[in-house]
């Protein structure tokens, strides 16, 4: 198993040598081509309006009755001083437009509730150049933008006029007509934010990506006189060209805007760029166990509740079995599963306590091997035999069409079981593990919108907005080791939890109950006559054995556990001459191993600055609050240098354990 940053760095070294510049281009997050001296333009050509009774007619569905919207376009005036000469869209008494009141003043207006709401008056030294305009309305607030910069806002009115007039003209508002050029007239049925407007303004339709396409209603490049296919989205072609608006398909003579040399030319970020890398699962025995918690279940046997899953995945060629991404199940119970079937299509299923009683969806797209895919699954908690009607699957931000609705036996709701949540494994079906890479896994107890999914898939946890974190349950980046790096366990108790590398739940919180402090030895005691304890110059605990194997115990007075509570323990070894030591964790003084008994063999390079670690995630006993920890197996004449022992209480979140058996 390869995990996080180290895997990424090794891949970088290999791929730079093999692929050179291609690798660097494929992993760009942002690129400004300052070296390029060639002028680049926004598409080719534009539509030319004479200023007299010319306009383009679009279907009323483009803007009429929109609960929220964004309109934008590039515009260029033919001459200074034309009153009402920069009209974008409108008809009769309602519309969305910019107009020139005098040669250096631009006014933007939106008709709300039958009255004009003036949102900005901005001055420009030269209105003969190309300018980019945008108006947004989120249901209450109007905002105007010129050349990507916010101008002003207004909250006048409470709704768009939807009766007594239609909004279906480009270049006309009542008796006022545009005189000049227009291009890339676009309409969204949502309010774009400032950064989105700045990202979109220098792009053509084919260059849009991710959330830029979310709720895009129409895009008119206005570069061709052919009305058929004039809407690049395929939704609302121009229906009529009134009085012969002409078109120029040329970049020369100022017929299209020129891109600044600082325009971003990068593609969408992939998960290895979003965080520090990803976790590589071998398809045999690698998985993450996140344990069981109330907030990981979304059913109570009688009804379901809402959730959303989000994850990046990539798998290699040659896979012949199902590839499980997420499952909450064990040998006898199943709650939900997200996986790729043998046809490499997305499957999402909820189970009514058993594998045979289920509702879900199967996607239509065959996913490609060796390619990163972003997958999201939302469920509104509909429940009952129609539960699948409340589910959606999204692939790379697009709503996935489904080839089948899974409908097996009678379904009421999921059961809240003691089954653990796994990333990369189903325990219900033997030998069903994930082969490939997984990164940036998120879980919410609500339904994410498509716009949120398209935004989230380009982010790590620290980049999520406050609204995107609303009702977030857990986020596993799977791009770095949080605690521990090596462990081999031999448990005597079935109540012990998995041990291995600790996977951080970045939406969760830990509290350190026992901190490193070897300035004195009051917290530790030699547990037999063969051991002696001392502190070295680095402040580390040194356990020395003489006359037989030595052990050291954490004094029972140091910490008391809370019952039925999740904890993380970490032992960091900074060196020594022994080849293997163990960490034993019990709920009482050397009883049967209740929590863990793990062996660690540190490499010879272990040091104070780069220790070897062993960690364990466990749940405390339901009645016993005592805690016993022992470091042992220090052979005669050998030493063990202990940098720290830490015990964390999991206050919130679902910290997992990455097992590499």
C-alpha positions in Angstrom: 0.0 0.0 0.0 1.2 3.5 -0.9 -0.1 6.3 1.1 -0.2 10.1 0.6 2.8 12.3 0.0 5.5 9.6 -0.3 3.6 7.9 -3.1 3.2 11.2 -4.8 6.8 12.1 -4.6 7.9 8.7 -6.0 5.5 9.1 -8.8 6.8 12.6 -9.6 10.3 11.4 -9.8 9.4 8.6 -12.2 7.0 10.5 -14.4 9.2 13.6 -14.8 12.0 11.3 -16.1 9.6 9.3 -18.4 7.2 11.9 -19.6 8.9 15.2 -19.1 6.9 18.3 -19.9 3.7 16.2 -20.5 3.6 15.2 -16.8 4.1 18.8 -15.7 1.2 20.0 -18.0 -1.1 17.2 -16.8 -0.6 18.3 -13.2 -1.0 22.0 -13.6 -3.4 23.7 -11.3 -2.9 27.2 -12.8 -0.8 28.4 -15.8 -0.2 31.9 -17.2 1.7 31.9 -20.5 3.7 35.1 -20.1 6.4 33.8 -22.4 4.0 33.5 -25.4 4.2 36.6 -27.5 1.4 35.7 -29.9 -1.9 37.4 -29.4 -4.7 35.1 -28.3 -8.3 35.9 -28.8 -11.7 34.9 -27.3 -13.0 32.8 -30.1 -13.3 34.1 -33.6 -15.6 36.9 -34.8 -18.8 38.5 -33.4 -22.2 39.8 -34.3 -22.6 43.3 -35.8 -25.6 45.5 -34.9 -26.2 48.7 -36.9 -28.1 50.5 -34.2 -31.5 50.5 -36.0 -34.2 47.9 -35.5 -31.8 44.9 -35.4 -31.9 42.1 -32.9 -31.8 38.4 -32.4 -34.8 36.5 -31.0 -34.2 33.7 -28.5 -36.8 31.4 -26.8 -38.5 32.9 -23.8 -37.3 29.9 -21.7 -33.8 31.3 -21.7 -34.6 34.0 -19.1 -38.4 34.2 -18.5 -39.4 33.2 -15.1 -35.9 32.5 -13.9 -35.7 32.3 -10.1 -32.0 33.2 -10.2 -29.8 34.0 -13.2 -26.6 35.3 -14.6 -26.3 37.0 -18.0 -23.0 38.0 -19.5 -21.7 39.2 -22.9 -18.8 40.9 -24.5 -19.8 44.2 -26.1 -18.1 46.9 -28.2 -19.6 50.2 -29.1 -19.4 51.5 -32.7 -19.0 55.1 -31.6 -18.9 57.3 -28.6 -21.9 59.2 -27.4 -24.7 56.8 -28.6 -27.5 57.1 -26.0 -28.9 53.7 -25.1 -26.3 52.1 -27.4 -25.2 49.2 -25.3 -28.4 47.2 -24.8 -27.9 43.6 -24.1 -31.3 41.9 -23.7 -34.8 42.9 -23.1 -38.3 43.6 -24.6 -41.0 46.1 -23.7 -41.2 47.0 -20.0 -38.8 44.4 -18.6 -35.3 43.4 -19.4 -31.7 43.1 -18.3 -29.5 45.6 -19.9 -26.6 48.0 -20.0 -27.0 51.3 -21.7 -24.8 54.3 -22.4 -26.3 57.5 -21.1 -23.3 59.6 -22.4 -20.0 58.8 -23.9 -18.3 57.9 -20.7 -21.1 56.6 -18.5 -22.5 53.1 -18.4 -25.7 52.3 -16.5 -27.0 48.7 -15.7 -30.6 48.0 -15.0 -32.8 45.0 -14.2 -36.6 45.2 -14.3 -38.0 43.8 -11.1 -41.7 43.8 -10.2 -42.3 46.1 -13.2 -39.9 48.9 -12.0 -36.3 49.4 -13.0 -33.7 48.8 -10.4 -30.6 50.8 -11.3 -27.6 48.9 -10.0 -24.6 50.8 -11.2 -23.3 53.8 -13.1 -19.7 53.3 -14.0 -17.4 55.6 -16.0 -14.9 54.6 -18.7 -12.3 56.6 -20.5 -12.7 54.8 -23.8 -15.9 52.9 -24.6 -14.7 52.0 -28.1 -12.8 49.0 -26.8 -14.3 45.5 -26.0 -15.9 45.4 -22.5 -17.3 42.4 -20.6 -20.6 42.8 -18.8 -22.4 40.5 -16.3 -25.5 40.8 -14.3 -26.4 38.3 -11.5 -29.6 37.8 -9.5 -29.8 35.3 -6.7 -33.5 35.7 -5.9 -33.0 38.9 -3.8 -29.9 40.8 -4.8 -28.8 42.1 -8.1 -25.1 42.6 -8.8 -23.3 44.1 -11.8 -19.8 43.4 -13.1 -17.7 45.2 -15.8 -14.5 43.6 -17.0 -14.8 41.1 -14.2 -14.9 43.7 -11.5 -18.0 44.1 -9.2 -19.6 47.5 -9.7 -22.6 47.7 -7.3 -25.5 45.8 -5.8 -29.2 46.4 -5.3 -32.0 44.6 -3.5 -34.9 46.6 -5.1 -37.9 44.5 -6.0 -38.6 40.9 -5.1 -39.1 39.0 -8.3 -38.6 39.1 -12.1 -41.6 40.2 -14.2 -43.0 37.1 -15.8 -46.3 38.4 -17.3 -47.3 41.1 -19.6 -44.0 41.0 -21.5 -41.4 38.5 -22.7 -37.7 38.6 -22.4 -36.4 37.2 -25.6 -34.2 39.7 -27.4 -30.4 40.1 -27.8 -29.5 43.7 -28.8 -32.9 45.3 -28.3 -34.7 46.9 -25.3 -38.0 48.4 -26.4 -37.1 51.0 -29.0 -33.4 51.1 -28.1 -31.0 49.1 -30.2 -27.4 48.2 -29.8 -24.9 49.8 -32.1 -21.7 47.8 -32.2 -20.6 44.3 -31.7 -21.6 41.5 -29.3 -20.3 38.0 -28.6 -20.5 35.2 -26.1 -23.9 36.0 -24.8 -24.6 33.4 -22.1 -27.3 32.8 -19.5 -27.1 30.7 -16.3 -30.1 29.9 -14.1 -28.0 30.6 -11.0 -26.0 33.6 -9.8 -22.3 33.1 -10.6 -19.9 34.6 -8.1 -17.1 37.0 -8.9 -14.3 34.4 -9.3 -16.5 32.4 -11.7 -17.2 35.4 -13.8 -13.5 36.2 -14.0 -12.7 32.6 -14.9 -15.4 32.4 -17.6 -15.0 35.7 -19.4 -12.0 34.8 -21.5 -13.2 31.3 -22.4 -15.1 29.8 -25.3 -17.8 27.3 -24.7 -15.5 24.3 -25.3 -13.1 25.6 -22.6 -15.7 25.6 -19.8 -15.3 23.0 -17.2 -16.6 21.7 -13.9 -19.0 24.0 -12.1 -18.8 26.6 -14.9 -21.3 24.4 -16.7 -23.7 24.0 -13.8 -27.1 25.4 -14.8 -25.8 26.9 -17.9 -29.0 27.6 -19.9 -27.7 29.0 -23.2 -24.4 30.1 -24.8 -24.4 32.1 -28.0 -20.9 32.6 -29.5 -22.5 34.9 -32.1 -19.8 34.0 -34.6 -21.9 32.5 -37.4 -25.1 33.5 -39.3 -26.4 29.9 -39.1 -29.2 30.0 -36.5 -29.3 26.2 -36.4 -26.9 25.1 -33.6 -26.4 28.7 -32.5 -26.8 27.7 -28.8 -23.7 25.7 -28.0 -25.6 24.0 -25.1 -28.1 22.6 -27.6 -31.0 23.9 -25.6 -32.3 27.2 -27.1 -31.2 28.1 -30.6 -31.8 31.6 -31.9 -35.2 31.5 -33.6 -35.0 34.7 -35.7 -32.6 37.3 -37.0 -34.5 40.6 -37.3 -33.4 43.0 -40.0 -30.2 41.1 -40.8 -27.8 41.2 -37.9 -24.5 40.4 -39.6 -21.7 38.1 -38.4 -17.9 38.2 -38.9 -15.8 35.1 -38.4 -12.4 36.8 -38.1 -10.1 37.8 -35.3 -8.8 40.8 -37.3 -10.1 44.4 -37.2 -11.2 44.2 -33.5 -13.9 41.6 -34.2 -13.2 39.7 -31.0 -11.7 40.5 -27.6 -8.0 39.9 -27.1 -6.9 37.7 -24.1 -4.5 39.2 -21.6 -1.3 37.3 -21.3 -2.2 36.5 -17.7 -5.2 34.4 -18.7 -5.3 31.0 -16.9 -4.8 28.2 -19.5 -4.8 25.3 -17.1 -7.2 22.4 -16.9 -9.2 21.2 -14.0 -7.2 19.9 -11.0 -7.0 16.2 -10.4 -6.9 14.7 -6.8 -3.1 14.3 -6.7 -2.9 18.1 -7.2 -5.7 18.9 -4.8 -4.1 17.4 -1.7 -0.8 15.6 -1.1 -1.7 12.5 -3.1 -3.9 9.5 -2.7 -4.0 6.1 -1.0 -3.1 3.1 -3.2 -5.1 -0.1 -2.5 -3.7 -3.4 -3.7 -7.0 -5.1 -4.3 -6.2 -7.9 -1.9 -6.1 -6.9 1.8 -5.8 -3.1 1.9 -8.7 -1.1 3.3 -9.7 1.6 5.8 -11.8 0.7 8.8 -13.7 3.8 10.2 -15.5 1.8 12.8 -19.2 2.2 13.7 -20.8 5.4 14.9 -24.3 6.7 15.1 -23.6 9.4 12.5 -22.5 6.9 10.0 -26.0 5.2 9.9 -28.9 6.8 8.0 -31.8 4.5 8.8 -33.7 3.3 11.9 -35.6 0.4 10.4 -38.7 2.4 9.9 -37.3 5.5 7.9 -34.2 6.7 6.2 -32.5 10.1 6.4 -30.5 12.1 3.8 -26.8 11.7 3.0 -24.2 12.5 0.3 -20.9 10.8 -0.6 -18.1 12.3 -2.6 -14.8 10.7 -3.7 -12.1 10.6 -6.3 -11.1 7.1 -7.6 -8.8 5.6 -10.2 -8.3 1.9 -11.0 -5.9 0.0 -13.2 -6.6 -2.2 -16.3 -7.3 -5.9 -15.9 -9.8 -5.8 -13.0 -12.3 -8.6 -13.4 -14.3 -8.3 -10.1 -16.4 -5.6 -8.4 -14.4 -2.7 -7.0 -15.9 -1.5 -3.7 -15.4 2.1 -2.7 -17.6 2.6 0.3 -19.6 0.0 2.3 -21.1 -0.2 5.8 -21.5 -3.9 6.4 -20.3 -7.0 8.1 -20.8 -10.7 7.6 -24.5 -10.6 8.5 -25.6 -6.9 8.0 -25.5 -4.4 5.2 -26.5 -0.7 5.4 -25.2 0.8 2.2 -22.6 0.2 -0.6 -21.0 2.3 -3.3 -19.0 0.3 -5.9 -18.1 -0.4 -9.5 -19.6 -3.5 -10.9 -17.8 -5.9 -13.3 -18.9 -3.7 -16.2 -17.1 -0.7 -14.6 -20.4 1.1 -14.0 -21.3 2.9 -10.8 -23.6 1.1 -8.4 -25.2 2.8 -5.3 -27.3 0.7 -3.0 -29.2 0.9 0.3 -30.1 -2.3 2.1 -32.9 -3.1 4.5 -30.6 -5.0 7.0 -29.9 -7.7 4.5 -28.1 -8.0 1.2 -31.2 -9.2 -0.6 -33.5 -6.3 0.4 -32.2 -3.2 -1.4 -32.9 -0.1 -3.4 -30.5 1.7 -5.6 -29.2 2.8 -9.0 -26.8 1.6 -11.6 -25.2 4.1 -13.9 -24.8 3.9 -17.7 -21.3 5.1 -18.2 -18.4 2.6 -18.5 -15.6 4.2 -16.5 -12.1 4.1 -18.1 -9.2 2.5 -16.4 -6.1 4.5 -15.4 -8.2 7.7 -15.3 -9.3 9.7 -12.3 -13.1 9.9 -11.9 -15.0 12.0 -9.3 -18.1 10.1 -8.0 -20.9 11.5 -5.9 -24.0 9.8 -4.5 -26.9 11.7 -2.9 -30.0 10.3 -1.3 -32.8 12.4 0.2 -34.1 9.6 2.6 -37.3 8.9 0.7 -37.4 5.3 2.0 -39.9 2.6 1.2 -40.2 0.7 -2.1 -39.6 4.0 -4.0 -36.4 4.9 -2.2 -34.4 4.9 -5.4 -36.4 7.9 -6.7 -34.7 10.0 -4.1 -31.2 9.0 -5.2 -28.8 10.6 -7.8 -25.4 9.6 -9.0 -22.9 12.2 -10.4 -19.9 11.4 -12.5 -17.3 14.2 -12.8 -20.0 16.7 -11.7 -22.5 15.6 -14.3 -25.8 13.9 -13.4 -25.4 10.3 -14.4 -28.2 8.6 -16.4 -29.1 5.3 -14.9 -29.6 2.0 -16.7 -31.4 0.3 -13.9 -33.2 1.0 -10.7 -32.2 -1.7 -8.2 -35.4 -3.1 -6.7 -34.9 -6.4 -4.8 -37.5 -7.7 -2.3 -39.5 -5.5 0.1 -37.6 -2.4 1.3 -38.7 -0.2 4.2 -35.4 1.5 5.5 -31.8 0.8 6.4 -31.1 -0.6 9.9 -28.7 1.1 12.3 -26.3 -1.9 12.9 -22.9 -2.3 14.5 -21.3 -2.9 11.1 -18.2 -0.8 10.5 -17.8 1.7 7.7 -15.1 0.6 5.2 -13.3 2.5 2.5 -12.0 0.0 -0.1 -13.8 -3.1 1.2 -17.0 -4.9 1.7 -17.0 -7.4 4.6 -20.3 -8.9 3.5 -18.8 -10.5 0.4 -15.4 -12.1 0.8 -12.4 -10.9 -1.2 -14.2 -7.8 -2.5 -11.7 -5.0 -2.0 -10.8 -2.0 -4.0 -7.8 -2.0 -6.4 -6.5 1.4 -7.4 -6.4 4.8 -5.7 -8.9 6.7 -3.6 -8.6 10.3 -2.4 -10.7 13.1 -0.8 -13.6 11.1 0.5 -16.4 13.2 2.0 -19.7 12.4 3.8 -22.6 14.7 4.5 -25.9 14.2 6.3 -27.8 16.2 3.7 -28.3 16.2 -0.1 -25.5 18.2 -1.9 -26.6 20.2 -4.9 -24.9 19.6 -8.3 -23.3 23.0 -8.0 -21.8 22.1 -4.7 -20.5 18.7 -6.0 -18.8 20.5 -8.9 -17.2 22.9 -6.5 -16.2 20.4 -3.9 -14.5 18.0 -6.4 -11.7 20.6 -6.9 -11.0 21.1 -3.2 -9.4 19.6 -0.2 -11.1 19.9 3.2 -9.3 23.2 4.2 -10.7 24.8 1.0 -14.3 24.1 1.6 -16.6 27.0 2.2 -18.7 27.4 5.3 -21.8 26.5 3.4 -20.1 23.5 1.8 -19.3 22.2 5.3 -22.9 22.4 6.4 -23.9 19.0 7.9 -20.5 17.5 6.9 -20.0 14.3 8.9 -16.5 13.2 7.9 -13.7 14.0 5.4 -10.9 11.5 4.8 -8.2 13.1 2.6 -6.3 9.8 2.2 -3.3 11.9 1.2 -1.2 11.8 4.4 -0.4 9.7 7.4 -1.8 11.3 10.6 -0.5 8.9 13.2 1.8 5.9 13.0 3.6 4.2 10.1 4.1 0.6 10.9 2.5 -2.1 13.1 2.0 -5.8 13.3 -0.6 -7.0 15.8 -1.5 -10.2 17.5 -4.7 -9.8 19.5 -6.2 -12.1 22.1 -9.6 -10.4 22.2 -12.3 -10.0 19.6 -13.2 -6.6 21.0 -9.9 -5.1 19.9 -10.1 -2.7 17.0 -8.0 -2.7 13.8 -4.5 -1.3 14.1 -2.4 0.3 11.4 -1.9 3.8 10.0 -4.3 6.3 11.4 -6.4 8.0 8.8 -7.5 11.5 9.9 -11.1 12.6 9.8 -10.4 16.2 9.0 -13.9 17.2 10.0 -13.3 15.7 13.5 -11.6 16.8 16.7 -9.1 15.0 19.0 -8.1 16.0 22.6 -4.7 14.8 23.9 -5.2 13.3 27.3 -1.5 12.2 27.8 1.1 14.5 26.3 4.8 13.8 25.8 6.7 14.7 28.9 9.8 12.8 29.9 11.4 15.7 31.6 10.9 13.6 34.7 10.0 9.9 34.9 7.0 10.3 37.2 4.6 8.9 34.6 6.5 5.6 34.0 7.9 2.8 36.1 10.0 -0.2 35.4 7.7 -3.2 35.7 10.4 -5.8 36.6 13.8 -5.9 38.1 15.5 -6.3 34.7 14.7 -2.8 33.5 15.9 0.7 34.4 14.6 4.0 33.1 16.5 7.2 32.3 16.2 10.3 30.1 18.6 11.2 27.4 19.8 14.6 26.1 16.8 14.8 23.7 14.4 14.4 26.6 13.4 10.9 25.4 12.7 7.9 27.7 15.4 5.2 27.6 14.5 1.7 28.7 17.6 -0.4 29.4 17.5 -4.2 30.0 20.0 -6.1 32.2 19.7 -9.7 33.4 16.6 -10.5 31.2 13.8 -8.9 29.2 12.7 -5.4 30.4 9.4 -3.7 30.5 8.0 -0.2 31.4 4.5 0.6 32.5 2.5 3.8 32.3 1.4 4.5 35.9 -2.3 3.8 36.5 -2.7 7.2 38.1 -1.9 9.1 34.9 -5.2 8.7 33.1 -8.7 7.4 33.5 -10.8 6.5 30.5 -14.4 7.2 29.8 -16.5 4.2 29.1 -17.6 3.3 25.6 -15.4 6.0 24.1 -13.1 5.9 21.1 -9.4 6.6 21.6 -6.2 6.7 19.5 -2.9 5.6 21.0 0.5 6.3 19.4 4.0 5.1 20.4 6.9 6.8 18.7 10.3 5.0 18.9 13.4 7.2 18.3 16.0 4.4 18.2 17.8 1.9 20.4 19.5 -1.4 20.0 16.6 -3.8 20.3 15.0 -5.1 17.1 11.5 -5.5 18.3 9.4 -4.0 21.1 5.7 -4.3 21.8 2.9 -1.9 23.0 0.2 -3.6 25.0 -3.0 -1.8 25.9 -5.5 -3.2 28.4 -8.5 -2.1 30.3 -6.9 -3.3 33.6 -3.6 -4.3 35.0 -2.2 -7.0 32.6 -5.5 -8.8 32.2 -6.5 -10.5 29.0 -5.5 -8.2 26.1 -8.5 -6.0 25.8 -7.4 -3.4 23.3 -4.2 -4.2 21.5 -0.9 -6.0 21.6 1.2 -4.8 18.7 4.9 -5.4 17.8 7.1 -2.8 16.2 10.5 -3.3 14.6 11.9 0.1 14.0 14.5 0.6 11.2 18.1 1.5 12.0 17.5 5.1 10.9 14.8 5.8 13.6 15.8 9.1 15.3 14.4 11.9 17.5 13.4 13.8 14.4 12.2 10.8 12.3 10.8 8.2 14.7 9.1 5.0 13.9 5.5 4.9 15.1 2.9 2.3 16.0 -0.7 3.3 16.6 -4.0 1.8 17.5 -7.7 2.9 17.5 -9.8 1.3 20.2 -13.1 1.7 22.1 -12.9 1.7 25.9 -14.7 -0.9 28.0 -18.3 -0.3 28.8 -17.7 -0.4 32.6 -14.0 -0.4 33.4 -12.3 3.1 33.3 -8.9 1.8 34.3 -6.1 1.9 31.7 -2.9 -0.1 31.4 -0.2 0.5 28.9 3.1 -1.4 28.7 6.2 -1.1 26.5 8.1 -4.4 26.6 10.1 -7.0 24.8 13.4 -5.2 25.5 16.0 -8.0 25.4 18.8 -8.4 27.8 21.6 -5.8 27.3 19.4 -4.0 24.7 17.8 -0.5 24.9 14.7 1.2 23.5 14.5 4.9 23.1 10.9 6.2 23.3 10.2 9.7 21.9 6.6 9.7 23.1 3.4 7.9 24.0 0.2 9.8 23.2 -3.3 8.9 24.0 -6.1 10.8 22.2 -9.8 10.9 22.9 -11.8 11.2 19.7 -14.1 14.1 20.6 -15.8 14.1 17.2 -15.3 12.6 13.8 -14.6 9.1 12.5 -10.9 8.5 12.4 -10.1 5.4 10.4 -7.3 2.8 10.4 -5.5 2.0 7.1 -4.8 -1.8 7.3 -2.1 -3.3 5.1 -2.3 -6.9 6.1 
